[in-house]
Amino acid sequence: MQLRRLCAMPADSSIERRIAELRAMLDYHNHRYYTLDDPEITDTTYDTLMRELSALEAAYPALKTTDSPTERVGGAVAETFSPVTHLLPMLSLNNAFSPQDFEEFDQRVRSKLGTETVIYSAETKLDGLAISLVYEHGELVRAATRGDGERGEDVTSNVRTIGSIPRVIRQRLPPALMEVRGEIYIDHAGFKRLNAAQRVRQEKAFANPRNAAAGSLRQLDSNVTASRPLTIFCYGVGACEGLLLPDSHFECLQLLGAMGFRISPESRRLSGVSEVLAYHVGMLERRAGLGYDIDGVVFKVDSRSAQEILGQVAKAPRWAIAYKFPPEEKMTRVVAIDVQVGRTGALTPVARLEPVFVGGVTVTNATLHNADELHRKDVRVGDTVWVRRAGDVIPEIVSVVLEARGSEAVPFVMPCTVPGQAQSQLIQSLVHFASRRAMDIDGLGDRLIENFVQSGLIKSPADLYKLEEAQIAEQERLGQKSAANLVKAIRESRRTTLARFLYALGIREVGEATARQLASYFGNLDALLVASPEELERVPDIGPAVAGSIHAFFANPAKRTEIDALLKAEITWPEVQIQRAAALPLAGWTVVLTGSLATMTREDASEKLRGLGAKTTGSVSAKTKLVIVGDEPGNKAERAVTLGIPRLDEVGLQGLLAAPTDPAQFVIDHQL
């Protein structure tokens, strides 16, 4: 595209045409600059074009559109970020740390697929922030952070300011729905410029690019986000309707690139373990020269149909693995050893360190886990130690430099109790109780909980539900509006699920998955409260140790009093259908939903189907038992026909939900 000579404001008859020309030119040059890194015009010329378009849109506001390049600048200040349920879960990845780890992963994949050699797609593992971009008919309508994988935060207004993220898909006939997933990050050059600007403004510099990217994306004022050097590499497609994607993941990436999305130039398609290991070694050698932070390589089975066969376990796919780079290690000194109290009362020794920069962050503390680990490593105050970030995340002491140990260093003796232990345990249990995956009390942070406990306002979780706006507003730096929002969040948390409530109680050894198993097996709290250890062991994935921990918790009079107080605070949840898999009418069924439903959301329909024992997934394969077809379905409906899988319309779905006792016969009667 050639840059045309700028002219004065066009006549009325040509205003719309000129605005369209300017938008097309700016979109083109945005793509050259942000995605291809190959600009054709100077910044001054680009700014002149942008000023002309801004002036025209200001003079003729009726002609302004949400996808205009002028919308890249920030907008209004948001009060908070709304929660977003992802169309498909954003899964985490299992890790490999050695060639043997990857070889074992490859063996599992080959065994499941029955093949000698697997083709993998390789991508650098960016140290950034995962994002979901949802496009409808080619236009960006929603952007959300990963969050817990099921729900994230709506950051659409901020993402619209990032130049490397297309506002509109560059394709003549874009799909009806397309979810593009990627990693937002700040490269080294951008990070250097950002911190230089921070110092000029006499503001605190950022510790590392990842923290800077995360903080920039979650600004309530999108003008701040627009000023930050954020960019993206896209790594895949989630939900998609109206477009038949290639079976190759690598080819999907190339398709995204053709659509205008920025993809990593380091992506490769590799055959077998030897090529994978060679690529990993090569990227480790080139890591420092890339210009942005990576902490490993992600290897994915390239065939998407093979991915469907492999499936997933818990919250990670069986067809992908993150092969992490060896953690960086640095030497520092132990200045103290403190003991922290956890939410279950467990005492954990923590080494306080002279600050040391390791793996992109400044480390000042490292957990020693427990008394056995402390004594095994024989860490003492005054010792010189090697420190690393395990998995590039959690700081840990690798070993003690014994030759540097002074005569004054003496073994540390773990105490049986610590001052303020009860109060510390209460604070930690309340932090867990209010967390997003538990009772999800938005705005109730660690510092505020600590203030409430220390002031005597809260002595148990049930006391949270007695807080009043005036009491909250009295806390340090908390205004009336924030107090009102917190009271509202506490009130809304009363309506929860049995699984979340059980997880929030903080029972030792009971995580989210176990809480869900308990809720679905027993169906109600009363049955669980009186369950024997033997009955608890009948719950899937619960062994003697976990069963004993659960039984001891509910047998504790203090815990029973705490539960009664929470129930009196009007915490409620919907009735739970007892789900003992083999007895449920749709046990063993894999169901896929496509298109929109008029009488319920797809999420609601999925939940109802899961309540009947079905497993709901986002893709159609030979293992799919049934496809629910709503309005404007995608290619999943066509794939169901190709594979001979029964399809059901919304009327049939309602009938199935109401009378699932003979599902096979019912589906045949309502096949489309």
C-alpha positions, 0 to 999 in steps of 0.5 A: 500500500502506498502512502498517499499525500495528506490533504485538507479535510475532504468535502462532505461527500467524501468524508466517509471515504476518507475516514475509511482510507485512513483506517485502512492505511493505519491498520496496514501500518499497525500490522507492519510495525507491531506484527511483522516488525517491518515498518514502512513509514516513519513515526512522524508520518504515522502520527500525522495520519492518526491526527487526521483521523482523530480530527475527522472522527471528532468532527463527525462522531456518528462515523466513529466505530469501536474498531477504529485505530484511534481506539488504541488509546486508553478510555474511561477508568474502570472500577473493577474487572468483571469475572468471565467464564471461558468458553473452554477451560484454559488448561495448565501444563505438566512440566518436564525437567530432564531428557528422561522426563520428556522421554517418559512423556513421549512413551506415554503418548506413543503407547496411547496412539499406537505409533512409533514416532510422534510429530510435535509442534514446538513453541518457546514458553514465554514468561508472561500473562496468558490471555483469551481473545474472543472474536465474533464475526471477525471483531474482537468482543472480549479479552480475559485473563486466564484466572483459575482456568475456568474463570478469568477477568474481563480486560477487554478495554485494556487489551484493545490498546495493545497495538500487536493485537488485531481489533479485526481479523484480517480475513474476507470471511472471518469465522462466526466465533473464534477464541485466540489464545496467547501470552502478553509480555514485555520484551527486554528493550521495552522493559528498559524503556519503561523503567527509565520512564519510571525513574524519570517520574521518580516512581518505583521501577518494576522488578522484572518484565513479567510483573510489569506486564501483569501490572500493566494489563490489570490497570483500572485506567486503560490510558496507563495500559496504552502507555506500556510496551505490551505485545503478544505471541499467540499460541493456539485456538480455543473455541471456534465456530464457522471455520474448519481448522487444520488438523495440524497445530503448527498449521493452525499457528501459520493460519493465525499469522495469515489472519494478522496475529503475531506468532513466535518465529521460533515455532517448529514442527519436529519428529520424534524425541531426538529432534525435540531434545536438540531443539530444547538444547538449541533454544537454551543456548539462544535464550539470552539473545532472544530479546524477551524472557522464556523459561522453557519450551512447550511441546505439543502433539501436532495432530489435533485429532491425536490430541482429542484421543489423548485427552486430559487429566485434571487441569492439564492435557496429556498431549502437551508438556512444558520442558523447563530450562534448568533454574538459575542458581545464585549464592547469598547468606542466611540472615535469620530463620523464622517460623510461620504458622499455616492455616492448619496450624502447621509450623514452617521454617523460612530462611530470611536471606540477603537479597539476591537477584535470581531468575528475574526476581529479587529473592529475600525468603526461601521456605525450608518446608518442615523440620525434617527438610531443615535438618536434612539440609542443615541450614543455619543462620549465617550460612552461605547458601546456593539459592534457586527458584524451583520451576522458576517460581518458588525460591528454595535453598539448594545447598549450604556452602560448608567451607564458608561456614563460620564457627558461630553457626549453630543448628536451628531448633524448631520450636513446638509453638510460636508467639501469636500462633493462634492469631497467625493460624486464624489469619491464614485460614481466613485468607484461604476461606476468602480466596477466589476458589473458595468463598470468592470474597472479592476485595478481602485481601491479606492485609485487611484480614490481618487488620480485622483479626488484630483489631478483634473484629473477626475471631472466626470465619462466621464473623465476616458475615457480621461486618458493617460498612462503618467498621470496614471503612475505619480500616486504614486507607479504606473509603466508604465506597470500598467498604460498601463494595466489600460488604456486597461481596461478602453478602454475595458469597453466601450463595455458593456450592457445597464443593466450594464450601468444603474447600473453604473450610480448610480441611487438611489434605482436601483440595478443590478436586477432593472437595468436588468428589465429596460433594458429589458422592455424599450430596449433602453436608449432613451425610458427610458430617457423620461419615465413617473413615471406611465410608470416606474411603469409598469416595474415588481417589480418597485413601486412608490418610485423607479419609482419616484427616476428613473424619478427624476434622468433622469430629472436632467440636470446635470445627462443628461449632464453626460450621454451625455458625457459618450455616447460621450466617445463611451460607447456602448452596443448591441441592446436590445430586448424588453422583456415583458414576456407575449409577448415573444415567449418562455415565460414560457419555461424552457430550459436545455442545455447539451453537447457542441455546434459547432456554439456557446458557451452554455452561448451564446445559453442561452443568446439568449434563455433568450432573447426570454423569456425562463428560462435556468436552469442546471437540468432537471425536470418535469417542463422542456419544452425542452432539447438542446442536443449538442455533448457528452451530459450528463445524462440530455439527458437520463433524458429528454427521461425518463420524455418524454421531447422533445429534440432538436439538434443544427440544430433545436436550430438554427432554433428555434432561427431564427423562434421562432414564433411557438415554440411548433410545431417547437420542435415537427418537430425537436425532436430527 
